């Protein structure tokens, strides 16, 4: 056997090839280039194409490498990597990803196997297009009971991104509850305070498309290396990765690198980690190690506040009863609220008419799905009164007796949830109350449902009886 250090490394590759699959060898070991061997300190220096390769080999093949090096070079060998990139190669074009999100070239780095954490010396990468929506800010993200915690934590992260608390932040909730707005607001605020930070917002689907293109063009390492340079990575709709094993594995390594280096990770999903069937356990464990924050659908009062804010920004004039009607009929969706307002504005301009209840009802029919056989106020009153063993006359009366008030408030709450009537109309039909009484009643019931399990079960029982009648 030759004692030439370069020839010895070639012998190492032959041994490695016998112990891994052909695909593993061609992907991770064949591209490695021997650089030097220092006899005095017994250090072998190898060139790899990216930082990710060094980390992946360290994590998955360290044991194999140690055995091979001892056999070929002898005991006491030290292994170093140098990450080398061809500066004449335009990586961003090779990736064929989103034309604005360019995969950048990296500078020479140096790392060592079997040391944790890995230490790296690197020049500051260039700035990138963050892909954030500048209209989605905290200034127009209206606070309410359904988003108070996520909003407060998100703002704290944006203003103090270098802290390790609440990392990663995993935000989940149903469609239309404001997840995309909130995660964009975190990024926008961070860039305002720390313009030098490399912040990137990307949808999970686009990330997967970029990764697929990188694989097809044999640029996977460059793709990963780019994402490992991000200071705050914001990924939307990660449920798109369910059952996408290769994408999950790639993101796992990116996540690990960012997390170990104190970088921020913000994730948004339509369900909590525990319900992400098809997502790898090791990713789920990492998703759950920071803060899991739920965004609920906005209640009526928050819908009203959101509408009033948008109406003010757009310079519109909409009667109060129309605002409450829209808030009740947009299916508790922030996106739905904005859609209705935009439609009202379009109708008003095109047909040169004022925005009133008649126009609102016309737009709502086209924008919101309504049950073909909706419940009536009478249906709700009868069911609620039977449940609480009171009469409809008592509910409609001015009496403040506890049972009557509870039945009255529950009736108003269920009426606004199931009938799509404006609050003013509900109040009129239930004892001649005004819309503010209806809104107050709904808020009271919503808060009690959250804090009183027995009462919540009662409401669920009433709602189930509605379904049985249909």
N, C-alpha and C positions, 0 to 999 in steps of 0.2 A: 504493500500500500504506500502510495506516495505521501511524503511529508509536506508537500506544498499546500499551504493553507487553503488556497482556492480549490485545489483538487480534493482536499479533505471535505470541503463544503459540498462538492459534487457527490461525494460518497454519502454524505448525510442525506442529500435529496433522494438517492437511490433507496436508502433504508426507509425514509419517510414514505416514499411511493409504495413500498410493500405493505404499509400499515394503514393506509387510508384509501378511499375510493378514488377512481380516476378523476371524477369531477372535483372532489375536494382537493386533490393534488394540483390540478390545473388551475383552480380558482385561487388557492391561498399560497401554494409553495413554489410552483413553477415560475411565477413572475418575480420572485425574490432575487435580488442581485447581490452577489458577494462584493463587499467593499474593501475590508481590510481585516487583518488579524494581528493584534499587538502581543508579541511573545512575552514582554516583561510583565504585563498585568493580566495575561491570559484572557483578553477581551476580543470577541468576535463582533464585527460591525457589519450589518446587512442593510441593504436598501430595500424599502417597500414603497408601494405606489401611493399609499395614503395612511393617515393616522388610524383610520378604521381597521385597516388590515392588521396593523400592529396590535391593536386592542383585541381584535377578534382572535388572532392567533394566541395571544396571551391568555385569553379566557377559555379557549377550547382545546388548544394543543400544547400547552406549556409542559405537561407531563411527558408527552411523546418527544418533544424537542430536548428536554433534559436528558432523557435516556439515550437518544441518538448522539447528542453532543458528547456525553461521557464516553460512549463507546468509540467514537471516531477521534475526538480531540483529547480525551482523557478527563480526569476529574479537575474541579476548580475552574471550569470554564464560565465566563461571563458573556452574556449576549445582549447587545445593544442594537436598536433599530434606528435608521435615519430615513425620514419620510422625504422622498424626492419627487418633485413634480416638474415636468417639462414645461418651462415658461413660454415656449413658442407655440404651445397647443392651446387653441381656443376652446376651453371646456364647455362654456355656456352654449355654444352652437351644437356641440356633440350631443348634449343631453336631450335636445328637442322637446323641452318642457314648455311651460308657460313662458312666453317671450319676455315677460317683464321680470320673472324670478330667475335670475341668471345664476348658474352654478359657477363659483369663483375658483381661481387658482389659489393654492396654498403655498406657504413658504416652508423652507426646510425645518424639520422638527427632529427631536431626538427623544426616544423613550427606552425603557428597559423592561425586559420580561421579569415576572415574579416580584415586582415591587408594586405596592398599593398604598395610596393612589398613584396613578401614572403622572409623572411630572413632564411638562412640555414647555418649551421656549418657542414663542411664535410672535411674529409681527402682527400689529393690529390690522385685521381685515378691512377692506373698503366698505363703505356704507352700501346699503341695499334699499330697494323699494319695499316698504313694509307691507304693502297690499291692504292697508287699513282703510276703512271707510271714514273719512273725516267728519261726516255728518253724524256718526254714532258716537256721541260724547256723554260724559256724566252730566253735563249741563242740561241735556234734554232726555236723560234717563230718569223718569219720574219715580220717586221712592214710594213704596207702599208696603203693606204687611207681607205680600207674596214675594217680595224681592229685597227686603231690608238687609238681611244678613249677607247674601251674595254681593249686593251692591257695596256695603260697607267694607267687606274684606277685599273686594276687587279694587276699590279706591285706595285702600291701604297698601296693597301690593304695587299698584301703579306708582305711588309716591315713595315707596321704599322697596324697590325691586331687588336690592342686594341682600335683604334679609332672607333667611332660609325657612321662615315660618310659612305654613300653608302652601308648601310646594310638594307636589303639583296641586293646582286648584282645579278640581273636577266639578263642573257645573252641569246639572242635568234638569230637564223639564220638558213638558210637551211642546209640540210645534206652536209657534206664535207667542210664546211667553216672554220673549226678549233676550234669549241666550246670545244670539249673534250680536245684538246691540251691546250687551254688557261686555263681552270679551273684546269687541272692537274698542269700546270706551277705555278698557284697561290699557290696551296698546297705545291708543291716541294720547292718553294722559301721560304714559311713560315717556313717549317721544317728546312731549311738550317740556317735561322736566329734565329728561336726560337724552338730548338729541343725538348723542354719540352712541347710544345703545342700538344694537342690531336687533330690531323687533320685526317679527314676521308673522302675519296672519295667513293661514291657508286652510282650505277645506280639505277634509280627509279624502274626498274623491280626487281632487287635483293632486294631492300628495301621492296617491296610488297611481295615477296616470303618469306622473313624473318618474316614479320608481320603475314602472313597467318600461317606459321609454329608455331609462338608464340601463336596465338589464338588456334590452334588445340591442343597444349600442355599446355594450360592454363598458359602461361608465358608472357602474354601481358604486365603486369606491369614491369616485369624485362627487356623486350625488350625496352620499352619506357624509363625506367630509364637509361639504357646504353646510348641511344642516347642523353639524356639530360646531359651527362657528356662530350660531345664533345666541343672543343674550336672552331673548324672551320669545319662545315659540308658542304660538297660539293656533290650535288645531280645532276646527269646527266639525261637528257631525261625525264623531269617531265611530259611531255605530256602523258606518259604511265599511269598516274593516272587519266586521264579523265574518268569520270563515275565510278571510284573506290571509292565510298563514304566512306567506312570504313577506307581505307588507308588514304584518305584525312583528315578525322577526327583525326586520330592518329598523322599524321604529323602536323596538326594544333596545337596540344598541345605541341609537341616537339618544333616546331617553336616558339611558345609563350614563352616557358621556356628559350630557347637559346637567343632569342631577348631581353627579359627582363633582362637577366644577362650579356648582352654585348658581347655575343658570335657571331662569324661570320657565315653567311649563304651565300653560293654561289649556284646559281641554273642555270641550262642550259636547254634550250627548243628549239623546232623547230619553235615556233611561239610566238608572244608577248602575255602577259596576257589577253589582251582584246579579243583574238581569241581562248582562251582555253574554248570552250563550254563544259559544263559538269563538270567544276571545281567549287567548292563552292565559293560563293561571298566573304566570310570572308577570304578565302585563297588568292583569287585574290587581295583583298585589301592589304593584307600583302605583297604579291609579288611586289606590285606597290609602296610601301612606301619607298623604297631605291633608287637604280639606275637601270633603264631599259636600257640596252646597246645592240644595234644591231650589229651583225657580218654579213657583206655582203659577197657575193661570191667574191673572189679575182679578180681584173682586170688583164689584160695581163701582165703588168709590174711586179705586185706582184707575179704572177705565174712564171715569168722568174726568179725573185729574189729567190723564194722558190726552184725552180729547181736547180739553180746555187749553192745554199747553200747545198742542198742534194748531188749534184754531187761532190762538194768539200769534204764533209764529207765521202762519200763513195769511194773517190779516183778514180773517173771515168774521162774519157775524152770523151766529147760529143761535136760535132761541134755546133757553135752558131746558125746556121740556123735550126738544129734539135731541139735545146732547144726552139726556138720560135715556131716551128711547134707543139711541145708537149704542150706548154703553151696555144696555141690557140685551141687545139682539145680535151683537157681533161675536157671540160664542166665546167670550172672555179671551179673545185673542188680540194681542197688540197689533199684529199684522193685519188682522181683520178690521180693527178700528181705523187704522191708517188708510186701508183700502176704501172703506165707506166714505171717509172724509174726502179723499181724492175724487171719488165718483160723484159725490155731491157737488164739489167744486166744478167738475167738468160739466155736469148737467146744468148747473147754474149759469155758467159762462155760455155754453152752446145755445141754450134755450132762453137766455136772458130772463131768468126767473129767480125769485128769492128762495132761500133755503128754509123750508118750513116742514111741518109734520107730513104733509101730503107727499112732498118730494122725497123725504127721508123714507117713508114707507115704500115708495116706488123703487128706490135704490136698494133698500134692504132685501126686497124680494129677489133681486138679481144677484146680490152679493152674499147672502147668508142662506144656508140650507135650513129650511123649516119643516118640522114634522108634518106629514100629510094629514094626520089625525091628532092635532095638538090638544092638550088638556085645556079645559076651560076653568075659569075662576070657580064656577059652581062645583066642578069635579074636585078641585083642590080643597075648597072649603068643606065639602061633605066628608072627604077622607080625613082631613085634619081634625074636624070636630068630633068625628067618631073615635078617632084615636085618643083624644084628650077628654072625651066624654063631656063636651060642652055643646051648646046650640049655636047655630049660625047667627042668631039674633044677639047672643051674648058677645060673640066676636065682633060684630058690627057696632056694638054699643060703646059708650064712653067709659065704661067701668074699668078700673085699674086692678081688679082682682087678678091675682097672679096667674091662675089657670087661663083666664080670658086673654091676658096680655101675651102669654106664651103661644097660645093657639093663633092669636092675631098675627104675631110676628112671624111665626112659622108659615102661616098662610101667605103672607107677603113675600117671604123669602122664596118659597116654592113657586109662587106665581111669577116672580121675576125670572126664575130659572127655567120655567117650562112654557110660559104662555107667550113670551116675546112682546108683551105689552109694555108701553111706557110706564114709568113709575107713577105719573099723575093719574093714568087710567086705573092702575091697580089700587091706588089709594082711594079713588072715588068709589070703586066697586066694593071695597072692604071698609065700610063705615064712613065713607066720605072724608078720608084723610088726604093730606097733600103729599106731594112727591117726596119732600124731605123726611116725613115720617116713615115712608116706605124704605128709603135709603138707610135711615138709622136702624130700622128693624132688621134689614138684611145684614148690616154690619154686625149687629148684636148676635144674630144667629150664627154667622160665619165664625165669629170669635169663640162662641160657646162650643161649636162643633169641634174646634181645634183643641179645646182644653177639657172638655167633658166627654169622656168615652161613652158613658151610658146615654147621654143626650144624642151624641153622634149616631149611636145604634138606633135610637128612636127615629131619627130623621131618615136613616137608611131603610128602616122598616116601612115608613110611610111611602117612600119613593118606590120600594118594591111592590107595594100594593097598587101603585099607578100602573106598573108594567103588567100586573096580573089582570087589570081591567081592560087592557088593550086587546 
